Amino acid sequence: MAAPCYLGWDFSTQQLKVIAIDEQLRVVYEDNVHFDKDLPEFKTQGGVYIHSDRLTVTSPVLMWVKALDMILEKMKSSGFNFSQVRALSGAGQQHGSVYWKKGSIQILKNASSKLPLHQSLKACFSVSNSPIWMDSSTASQCSALEKAVGGAQHLASVTGSRAYERFTGNQIAKIYSQNPEVYMQTELVPTGAPQKRISLVSSFAASLFLGAYAPIDYSDGSGMNLLQIWEKVWSVSCLNACAPGLEEKLGCPVPSHSVLGPISPYYSQRYGFSPDCKIVAFTGDNPASLAGMRLQEGDIAISLGTSDTLFLWIQEPTPALEGHILCNPVDSQTYMALLCFKNGSLMRERIRDDCASGSWDEFSKALSSTVAGNNGNLGFYFDVMEITPEAVGIHRFNRDNQKVSDFPKEVEIRALIEGQFMAKRIHAEKLGYKVNSAAPKARLI
């Protein structure tokens, strides 16, 4: 009998990835499909279309479906034994949305195993190019939503975030205002039914495997400006501000670790999956990162990239105008905080080049040569407009709190590093993280 394994899928911006692990968490298979390179017929750049206004950013829905077909065929050709898969789940880029046409449920449910799935589903989407997280074209919808619910802070207190242009509720509002006939093509179901017709990328991906419309999970649903994060139900005032009849198009959200049901017969017939293979709810890529890193209460994870991202497991959050509070994908009774800082690695690299001859070794030596606290010298470094907080420019202060125009090179390096990490702590505390009362074994990862 084949050893059991489990599949994880990642429907990200630039590629579709799959990984198989055994019961000891050892990787036994992994592969990917790169959208630009492997699916050139869609003519994407970085997996997306940037429209002429430079604000609207979308991705073709069928590209994601065809990528799934392609990667499954690659696995089949390699001799992968699909019958050993006991369960699968995955993640999708947060905030992106997919709009199913009326009647698509039957096509999805009855897809012929003799055809690639993208051929069966080619006429199933009322919006062929899905708005994604990079889109920033919904400023007017954001203003209208905040006004409708009593202001930005009240919206944050209810949904975990003030209105953001990439958040799904505002994208839905834009589609309704600009193309109401397209919105109305998106199918309705009775309130309370475990199905829906507007998906997030994550629940869309789960739907492909389930052969039915998969529900939105609490955690990814927290990135829509629509979910009451405390009660874990849709906010009626937010729904009404975005579009009519929206609750019936979304369905009921579920815990992120919910078992949704068995895999569609399509996959058993075409690839040899066991009919007993379970589909677990997919979630957003950021919540999946918290789950994948196995964070626990009090832990902080920091991703140092082009933008720096801070993840927190938090018990009693205090939503603010900066940052995001999401339902925790691992424990539905707790929360996760997410903070993004735009001036990350590029800012550090610029100071490295200016102050350490482009050498990280020299940078580290200079940092080590100065004392913690930098003798009271402090700096804030924003080459581009920062997200958290909204600020730009280089701001240096000496030990007497006087603004100065420059620092010695080694002081500059420590001021940069200490300033960046102090900002992360300050904004984490604003969202409810308590350093002194964090779990005794709390980790910084």
C-alpha positions as a Python dict, from the first residue, in 0.01 Angstrom:
ca = {
    (1, 'M'): (0, 0, 0),
    (2, 'A'): (135, 345, -96),
    (3, 'A'): (250, 566, 192),
    (4, 'P'): (-1, 846, 262),
    (5, 'C'): (86, 1199, 155),
    (6, 'Y'): (-73, 1543, 154),
    (7, 'L'): (-74, 1813, -113),
    (8, 'G'): (-34, 2187, -61),
    (9, 'W'): (-112, 2435, -339),
    (10, 'D'): (-12, 2799, -376),
    (11, 'F'): (-201, 3009, -631),
    (12, 'S'): (32, 3310, -615),
    (13, 'T'): (72, 3613, -839),
    (14, 'Q'): (344, 3481, -1071),
    (15, 'Q'): (312, 3104, -1049),
    (16, 'L'): (120, 2802, -928),
    (17, 'K'): (317, 2580, -693),
    (18, 'V'): (250, 2236, -547),
    (19, 'I'): (424, 2043, -273),
    (20, 'A'): (361, 1693, -140),
    (21, 'I'): (467, 1590, 210),
    (22, 'D'): (452, 1255, 388),
    (23, 'E'): (333, 1192, 743),
    (24, 'Q'): (676, 1291, 880),
    (25, 'L'): (645, 1628, 700),
    (26, 'R'): (919, 1532, 454),
    (27, 'V'): (886, 1679, 104),
    (28, 'V'): (829, 1398, -146),
    (29, 'Y'): (736, 1607, -452),
    (30, 'E'): (730, 1970, -562),
    (31, 'D'): (675, 2150, -889),
    (32, 'N'): (551, 2479, -1032),
    (33, 'V'): (406, 2645, -1339),
    (34, 'H'): (536, 2996, -1409),
    (35, 'F'): (259, 3195, -1574),
    (36, 'D'): (468, 3421, -1801),
    (37, 'K'): (708, 3147, -1912),
    (38, 'D'): (487, 2838, -1923),
    (39, 'L'): (163, 3001, -2039),
    (40, 'P'): (283, 3271, -2282),
    (41, 'E'): (-48, 3269, -2468),
    (42, 'F'): (-200, 3479, -2188),
    (43, 'K'): (63, 3752, -2242),
    (44, 'T'): (93, 3844, -1876),
    (45, 'Q'): (387, 4031, -1724),
    (46, 'G'): (465, 3907, -1376),
    (47, 'G'): (141, 3709, -1395),
    (48, 'V'): (-74, 4020, -1436),
    (49, 'Y'): (-214, 4277, -1675),
    (50, 'I'): (-136, 4638, -1582),
    (51, 'H'): (-402, 4847, -1755),
    (52, 'S'): (-351, 5179, -1931),
    (53, 'D'): (-454, 5384, -1626),
    (54, 'R'): (-162, 5221, -1435),
    (55, 'L'): (-403, 5170, -1145),
    (56, 'T'): (-611, 4874, -1260),
    (57, 'V'): (-432, 4539, -1230),
    (58, 'T'): (-594, 4206, -1318),
    (59, 'S'): (-512, 3843, -1395),
    (60, 'P'): (-695, 3608, -1635),
    (61, 'V'): (-899, 3351, -1446),
    (62, 'L'): (-857, 3082, -1711),
    (63, 'M'): (-479, 3112, -1680),
    (64, 'W'): (-505, 2986, -1322),
    (65, 'V'): (-725, 2695, -1431),
    (66, 'K'): (-497, 2604, -1721),
    (67, 'A'): (-194, 2618, -1489),
    (68, 'L'): (-368, 2363, -1265),
    (69, 'D'): (-429, 2137, -1566),
    (70, 'M'): (-66, 2172, -1668),
    (71, 'I'): (85, 2093, -1330),
    (72, 'L'): (-141, 1790, -1276),
    (73, 'E'): (-39, 1655, -1617),
    (74, 'K'): (327, 1707, -1522),
    (75, 'M'): (271, 1513, -1201),
    (76, 'K'): (95, 1235, -1391),
    (77, 'S'): (380, 1212, -1646),
    (78, 'S'): (635, 1190, -1363),
    (79, 'G'): (458, 885, -1221),
    (80, 'F'): (319, 1059, -913),
    (81, 'N'): (78, 827, -732),
    (82, 'F'): (-235, 1038, -677),
    (83, 'S'): (-411, 754, -494),
    (84, 'Q'): (-184, 806, -193),
    (85, 'V'): (-308, 1163, -137),
    (86, 'R'): (-523, 1168, 177),
    (87, 'A'): (-605, 1540, 180),
    (88, 'L'): (-512, 1866, 13),
    (89, 'S'): (-537, 2234, 90),
    (90, 'G'): (-367, 2553, -17),
    (91, 'A'): (-336, 2927, -35),
    (92, 'G'): (-420, 3202, -280),
    (93, 'Q'): (-300, 3558, -324),
    (94, 'Q'): (-511, 3765, -88),
    (95, 'H'): (-789, 4006, -195),
    (96, 'G'): (-828, 3881, -556),
    (97, 'S'): (-1182, 3787, -658),
    (98, 'V'): (-1347, 3552, -910),
    (99, 'Y'): (-1700, 3596, -1048),
    (100, 'W'): (-1890, 3282, -1153),
    (101, 'K'): (-2167, 3312, -1412),
    (102, 'K'): (-2514, 3180, -1344),
    (103, 'G'): (-2530, 2807, -1410),
    (104, 'S'): (-2157, 2746, -1360),
    (105, 'I'): (-2216, 2517, -1064),
    (106, 'Q'): (-2351, 2246, -1292),
    (107, 'I'): (-2060, 2277, -1534),
    (108, 'L'): (-1812, 2259, -1245),
    (109, 'K'): (-1991, 1964, -1088),
    (110, 'N'): (-2026, 1766, -1411),
    (111, 'A'): (-1695, 1848, -1585),
    (112, 'S'): (-1592, 1569, -1822),
    (113, 'S'): (-1276, 1387, -1713),
    (114, 'K'): (-1189, 1350, -2082),
    (115, 'L'): (-1122, 1724, -2111),
    (116, 'P'): (-875, 1955, -1936),
    (117, 'L'): (-1068, 2156, -1678),
    (118, 'H'): (-997, 2491, -1845),
    (119, 'Q'): (-1183, 2377, -2155),
    (120, 'S'): (-1493, 2291, -1954),
    (121, 'L'): (-1486, 2618, -1757),
    (122, 'K'): (-1398, 2862, -2037),
    (123, 'A'): (-1745, 3023, -2039),
    (124, 'C'): (-1805, 3014, -1661),
    (125, 'F'): (-1678, 3356, -1551),
    (126, 'S'): (-1872, 3681, -1578),
    (127, 'V'): (-1545, 3873, -1529),
    (128, 'S'): (-1270, 3712, -1736),
    (129, 'N'): (-986, 3914, -1579),
    (130, 'S'): (-996, 3912, -1200),
    (131, 'P'): (-898, 4219, -998),
    (132, 'I'): (-605, 4131, -771),
    (133, 'W'): (-412, 4270, -474),
    (134, 'M'): (-197, 4501, -689),
    (135, 'D'): (-501, 4700, -803),
    (136, 'S'): (-530, 5056, -670),
    (137, 'S'): (-822, 5186, -879),
    (138, 'T'): (-1094, 5195, -612),
    (139, 'A'): (-1019, 5515, -419),
    (140, 'S'): (-1374, 5648, -462),
    (141, 'Q'): (-1527, 5318, -346),
    (142, 'C'): (-1303, 5322, -37),
    (143, 'S'): (-1415, 5674, 52),
    (144, 'A'): (-1779, 5580, 3),
    (145, 'L'): (-1746, 5269, 223),
    (146, 'E'): (-1580, 5456, 509),
    (147, 'K'): (-1841, 5730, 489),
    (148, 'A'): (-2127, 5479, 486),
    (149, 'V'): (-2017, 5303, 805),
    (150, 'G'): (-1913, 5605, 1010),
    (151, 'G'): (-1549, 5661, 929),
    (152, 'A'): (-1219, 5483, 875),
    (153, 'Q'): (-1160, 5392, 1239),
    (154, 'H'): (-1509, 5247, 1279),
    (155, 'L'): (-1459, 5038, 965),
    (156, 'A'): (-1128, 4914, 1108),
    (157, 'S'): (-1293, 4834, 1441),
    (158, 'V'): (-1554, 4620, 1263),
    (159, 'T'): (-1357, 4456, 982),
    (160, 'G'): (-996, 4475, 1106),
    (161, 'S'): (-878, 4734, 852),
    (162, 'R'): (-970, 5076, 721),
    (163, 'A'): (-1076, 5077, 355),
    (164, 'Y'): (-796, 4967, 123),
    (165, 'E'): (-813, 4988, -255),
    (166, 'R'): (-702, 4626, -302),
    (167, 'F'): (-960, 4487, -56),
    (168, 'T'): (-1230, 4277, -218),
    (169, 'G'): (-1537, 4468, -101),
    (170, 'N'): (-1418, 4781, -277),
    (171, 'Q'): (-1336, 4583, -591),
    (172, 'I'): (-1687, 4437, -591),
    (173, 'A'): (-1831, 4788, -545),
    (174, 'K'): (-1635, 4909, -849),
    (175, 'I'): (-1761, 4623, -1066),
    (176, 'Y'): (-2118, 4691, -957),
    (177, 'S'): (-2095, 5066, -1020),
    (178, 'Q'): (-1925, 5036, -1359),
    (179, 'N'): (-2080, 4713, -1490),
    (180, 'P'): (-2403, 4639, -1302),
    (181, 'E'): (-2513, 4393, -1571),
    (182, 'V'): (-2193, 4191, -1518),
    (183, 'Y'): (-2249, 4194, -1142),
    (184, 'M'): (-2606, 4074, -1191),
    (185, 'Q'): (-2483, 3785, -1407),
    (186, 'T'): (-2308, 3654, -1098),
    (187, 'E'): (-2536, 3386, -962),
    (188, 'L'): (-2740, 3400, -639),
    (189, 'V'): (-2806, 3126, -384),
    (190, 'P'): (-3046, 3117, -87),
    (191, 'T'): (-2913, 3285, 227),
    (192, 'G'): (-2739, 3029, 446),
    (193, 'A'): (-2660, 2789, 163),
    (194, 'P'): (-2303, 2650, 172),
    (195, 'Q'): (-2238, 2782, -178),
    (196, 'K'): (-2155, 3115, -332),
    (197, 'R'): (-2089, 3285, -660),
    (198, 'I'): (-1816, 3538, -581),
    (199, 'S'): (-1496, 3366, -473),
    (200, 'L'): (-1168, 3483, -337),
    (201, 'V'): (-870, 3335, -520),
    (202, 'S'): (-830, 3090, -231),
    (203, 'S'): (-1190, 2968, -229),
    (204, 'F'): (-1194, 2964, -611),
    (205, 'A'): (-897, 2725, -601),
    (206, 'A'): (-1071, 2505, -345),
    (207, 'S'): (-1383, 2507, -564),
    (208, 'L'): (-1186, 2362, -856),
    (209, 'F'): (-1095, 2058, -646),
    (210, 'L'): (-1430, 2030, -470),
    (211, 'G'): (-1642, 2041, -786),
    (212, 'A'): (-1870, 2285, -603),
    (213, 'Y'): (-1851, 2642, -479),
    (214, 'A'): (-1624, 2637, -174),
    (215, 'P'): (-1697, 2882, 109),
    (216, 'I'): (-1471, 3172, 199),
    (217, 'D'): (-1271, 3105, 516),
    (218, 'Y'): (-1265, 3343, 812),
    (219, 'S'): (-901, 3439, 771),
    (220, 'D'): (-895, 3528, 401),
    (221, 'G'): (-1242, 3678, 441),
    (222, 'S'): (-1090, 3924, 689),
    (223, 'G'): (-913, 4093, 395),
    (224, 'M'): (-1231, 4209, 223),
    (225, 'N'): (-1352, 4506, 438),
    (226, 'L'): (-1674, 4303, 468),
    (227, 'L'): (-1637, 4053, 755),
    (228, 'Q'): (-1711, 4139, 1117),
    (229, 'I'): (-1396, 3985, 1261),
    (230, 'W'): (-1539, 3948, 1612),
    (231, 'E'): (-1865, 3772, 1523),
    (232, 'K'): (-1726, 3615, 1201),
    (233, 'V'): (-2031, 3707, 998),
    (234, 'W'): (-2071, 3950, 710),
    (235, 'S'): (-2131, 4312, 810),
    (236, 'V'): (-2470, 4414, 673),
    (237, 'S'): (-2374, 4783, 659),
    (238, 'C'): (-2054, 4706, 467),
    (239, 'L'): (-2234, 4472, 227),
    (240, 'N'): (-2505, 4728, 158),
    (241, 'A'): (-2246, 4998, 95),
    (242, 'C'): (-2075, 4787, -170),
    (243, 'A'): (-2350, 4623, -378),
    (244, 'P'): (-2707, 4488, -349),
    (245, 'G'): (-2769, 4122, -281),
    (246, 'L'): (-2405, 4067, -192),
    (247, 'E'): (-2456, 3834, 104),
    (248, 'E'): (-2631, 3582, -123),
    (249, 'K'): (-2336, 3593, -362),
    (250, 'L'): (-2080, 3529, -86),
    (251, 'G'): (-2240, 3253, 121),
    (252, 'C'): (-2149, 3174, 481),
    (253, 'P'): (-1782, 3197, 585),
    (254, 'V'): (-1624, 2900, 763),
    (255, 'P'): (-1325, 2833, 993),
    (256, 'S'): (-1000, 2819, 798),
    (257, 'H'): (-931, 2457, 896),
    (258, 'S'): (-1273, 2325, 787),
    (259, 'V'): (-1291, 2000, 593),
    (260, 'L'): (-1513, 2094, 299),
    (261, 'G'): (-1576, 1747, 161),
    (262, 'P'): (-1428, 1484, -72),
    (263, 'I'): (-1249, 1561, -396),
    (264, 'S'): (-1454, 1593, -715),
    (265, 'P'): (-1499, 1268, -914),
    (266, 'Y'): (-1330, 1450, -1205),
    (267, 'Y'): (-991, 1406, -1036),
    (268, 'S'): (-1049, 1043, -945),
    (269, 'Q'): (-1142, 960, -1303),
    (270, 'R'): (-874, 1167, -1477),
    (271, 'Y'): (-577, 1134, -1239),
    (272, 'G'): (-654, 848, -1002),
    (273, 'F'): (-713, 1039, -678),
    (274, 'S'): (-886, 837, -409),
    (275, 'P'): (-1256, 930, -382),
    (276, 'D'): (-1189, 966, -7),
    (277, 'C'): (-929, 1242, -54),
    (278, 'K'): (-1045, 1536, 160),
    (279, 'I'): (-1046, 1903, 58),
    (280, 'V'): (-958, 2137, 346),
    (281, 'A'): (-1051, 2506, 313),
    (282, 'F'): (-792, 2715, 130),
    (283, 'T'): (-690, 3050, 281),
    (284, 'G'): (-496, 3363, 186),
    (285, 'D'): (-120, 3364, 137),
    (286, 'N'): (-53, 3581, 443),
    (287, 'P'): (-259, 3368, 685),
    (288, 'A'): (-102, 3059, 530),
    (289, 'S'): (242, 3202, 611),
    (290, 'L'): (146, 3232, 978),
    (291, 'A'): (19, 2874, 979),
    (292, 'G'): (318, 2741, 787),
    (293, 'M'): (567, 2902, 1024),
    (294, 'R'): (375, 2744, 1315),
    (295, 'L'): (352, 3070, 1506),
    (296, 'Q'): (210, 3058, 1855),
    (297, 'E'): (68, 3321, 2087),
    (298, 'G'): (323, 3597, 2147),
    (299, 'D'): (543, 3505, 1850),
    (300, 'I'): (652, 3764, 1594),
    (301, 'A'): (762, 3674, 1243),
    (302, 'I'): (939, 3931, 1027),
    (303, 'S'): (985, 3889, 653),
    (304, 'L'): (1269, 4114, 534),
    (305, 'G'): (1204, 4171, 165),
    (306, 'T'): (1151, 4453, -82),
    (307, 'S'): (875, 4538, 160),
    (308, 'D'): (909, 4420, 520),
    (309, 'T'): (612, 4229, 660),
    (310, 'L'): (537, 4164, 1025),
    (311, 'F'): (313, 3876, 1137),
    (312, 'L'): (179, 3848, 1492),
    (313, 'W'): (-34, 3591, 1675),
    (314, 'I'): (-248, 3810, 1896),
    (315, 'Q'): (-517, 3742, 2158),
    (316, 'E'): (-683, 4080, 2209),
    (317, 'P'): (-624, 4303, 1907),
    (318, 'T'): (-699, 4674, 1884),
    (319, 'P'): (-760, 4753, 1515),
    (320, 'A'): (-601, 5078, 1400),
    (321, 'L'): (-580, 5292, 1087),
    (322, 'E'): (-246, 5133, 1004),
    (323, 'G'): (-201, 4759, 968),
    (324, 'H'): (-454, 4477, 951),
    (325, 'I'): (-623, 4244, 1197),
    (326, 'L'): (-727, 3908, 1049),
    (327, 'C'): (-891, 3605, 1201),
    (328, 'N'): (-625, 3350, 1293),
    (329, 'P'): (-626, 3057, 1047),
    (330, 'V'): (-507, 2810, 1311),
    (331, 'D'): (-726, 2914, 1605),
    (332, 'S'): (-1054, 3081, 1510),
    (333, 'Q'): (-1088, 3233, 1860),
    (334, 'T'): (-768, 3436, 1824),
    (335, 'Y'): (-630, 3679, 1567),
    (336, 'M'): (-328, 3764, 1360),
    (337, 'A'): (-192, 4110, 1292),
    (338, 'L'): (-25, 4204, 968),
    (339, 'L'): (190, 4510, 912),
    (340, 'C'): (360, 4604, 588),
    (341, 'F'): (652, 4847, 560),
    (342, 'K'): (733, 4956, 204),
    (343, 'N'): (1087, 5084, 274),
    (344, 'G'): (1253, 4747, 333),
    (345, 'S'): (1550, 4586, 163),
    (346, 'L'): (1595, 4859, -101),
    (347, 'M'): (1632, 5117, 175),
    (348, 'R'): (1886, 4900, 359),
    (349, 'E'): (2077, 4836, 37),
    (350, 'R'): (2095, 5208, -38),
    (351, 'I'): (2246, 5284, 305),
    (352, 'R'): (2481, 4985, 261),
    (353, 'D'): (2600, 5131, -69),
    (354, 'D'): (2637, 5482, 72),
    (355, 'C'): (2798, 5391, 403),
    (356, 'A'): (2963, 5049, 361),
    (357, 'S'): (3096, 5045, 4),
    (358, 'G'): (2818, 4808, -101),
    (359, 'S'): (2946, 4534, 135),
    (360, 'W'): (2723, 4358, 387),
    (361, 'D'): (3036, 4253, 579),
    (362, 'E'): (3137, 4617, 616),
    (363, 'F'): (2780, 4705, 706),
    (364, 'S'): (2777, 4441, 983),
    (365, 'K'): (3116, 4555, 1119),
    (366, 'A'): (2996, 4915, 1135),
    (367, 'L'): (2678, 4807, 1311),
    (368, 'S'): (2876, 4609, 1567),
    (369, 'S'): (3108, 4901, 1634),
    (370, 'T'): (2827, 5113, 1779),
    (371, 'V'): (2635, 5060, 2101),
    (372, 'A'): (2270, 4966, 2135),
    (373, 'G'): (2069, 5285, 2157),
    (374, 'N'): (2316, 5463, 1926),
    (375, 'N'): (2398, 5716, 2200),
    (376, 'G'): (2053, 5868, 2152),
    (377, 'N'): (2085, 5922, 1777),
    (378, 'L'): (1772, 5817, 1590),
    (379, 'G'): (1670, 5810, 1224),
    (380, 'F'): (1364, 5737, 1008),
    (381, 'Y'): (1441, 5641, 649),
    (382, 'F'): (1174, 5653, 378),
    (383, 'D'): (1303, 5676, 21),
    (384, 'V'): (950, 5616, -107),
    (385, 'M'): (614, 5702, 48),
    (386, 'E'): (577, 5465, 343),
    (387, 'I'): (259, 5269, 420),
    (388, 'T'): (314, 5245, 795),
    (389, 'P'): (305, 5538, 866),
    (390, 'E'): (231, 5756, 563),
    (391, 'A'): (558, 5948, 551),
    (392, 'V'): (848, 6012, 315),
    (393, 'G'): (1202, 6145, 343),
    (394, 'I'): (1505, 6095, 567),
    (395, 'H'): (1465, 6229, 921),
    (396, 'R'): (1761, 6227, 1164),
    (397, 'F'): (1759, 6337, 1529),
    (398, 'N'): (2052, 6364, 1772),
    (399, 'R'): (2052, 6280, 2141),
    (400, 'D'): (1907, 6623, 2221),
    (401, 'N'): (1612, 6554, 1989),
    (402, 'Q'): (1738, 6813, 1742),
    (403, 'K'): (1699, 6743, 1371),
    (404, 'V'): (2034, 6707, 1194),
    (405, 'S'): (2129, 6675, 828),
    (406, 'D'): (2368, 6382, 852),
    (407, 'F'): (2531, 6119, 1075),
    (408, 'P'): (2874, 5953, 1068),
    (409, 'K'): (2853, 5637, 856),
    (410, 'E'): (2850, 5389, 1142),
    (411, 'V'): (2589, 5596, 1330),
    (412, 'E'): (2379, 5613, 1012),
    (413, 'I'): (2381, 5234, 980),
    (414, 'R'): (2267, 5173, 1337),
    (415, 'A'): (2010, 5452, 1317),
    (416, 'L'): (1859, 5283, 1011),
    (417, 'I'): (1838, 4937, 1170),
    (418, 'E'): (1718, 5053, 1511),
    (419, 'G'): (1468, 5294, 1356),
    (420, 'Q'): (1319, 5023, 1136),
    (421, 'F'): (1282, 4775, 1420),
    (422, 'M'): (1152, 5030, 1669),
    (423, 'A'): (885, 5125, 1415),
    (424, 'K'): (785, 4760, 1386),
    (425, 'R'): (752, 4729, 1764),
    (426, 'I'): (561, 5056, 1806),
    (427, 'H'): (307, 4972, 1537),
    (428, 'A'): (270, 4615, 1667),
    (429, 'E'): (189, 4754, 2011),
    (430, 'K'): (-68, 4989, 1858),
    (431, 'L'): (-247, 4681, 1724),
    (432, 'G'): (-256, 4523, 2070),
    (433, 'Y'): (72, 4328, 2094),
    (434, 'K'): (203, 4340, 2451),
    (435, 'V'): (576, 4276, 2470),
    (436, 'N'): (595, 4236, 2847),
    (437, 'S'): (302, 3998, 2872),
    (438, 'A'): (392, 3790, 2567),
    (439, 'A'): (421, 3418, 2625),
    (440, 'P'): (745, 3334, 2812),
    (441, 'K'): (865, 3127, 2517),
    (442, 'A'): (768, 3388, 2257),
    (443, 'R'): (995, 3380, 1953),
    (444, 'L'): (1117, 3637, 1703),
    (445, 'I'): (1143, 3457, 1369),
}
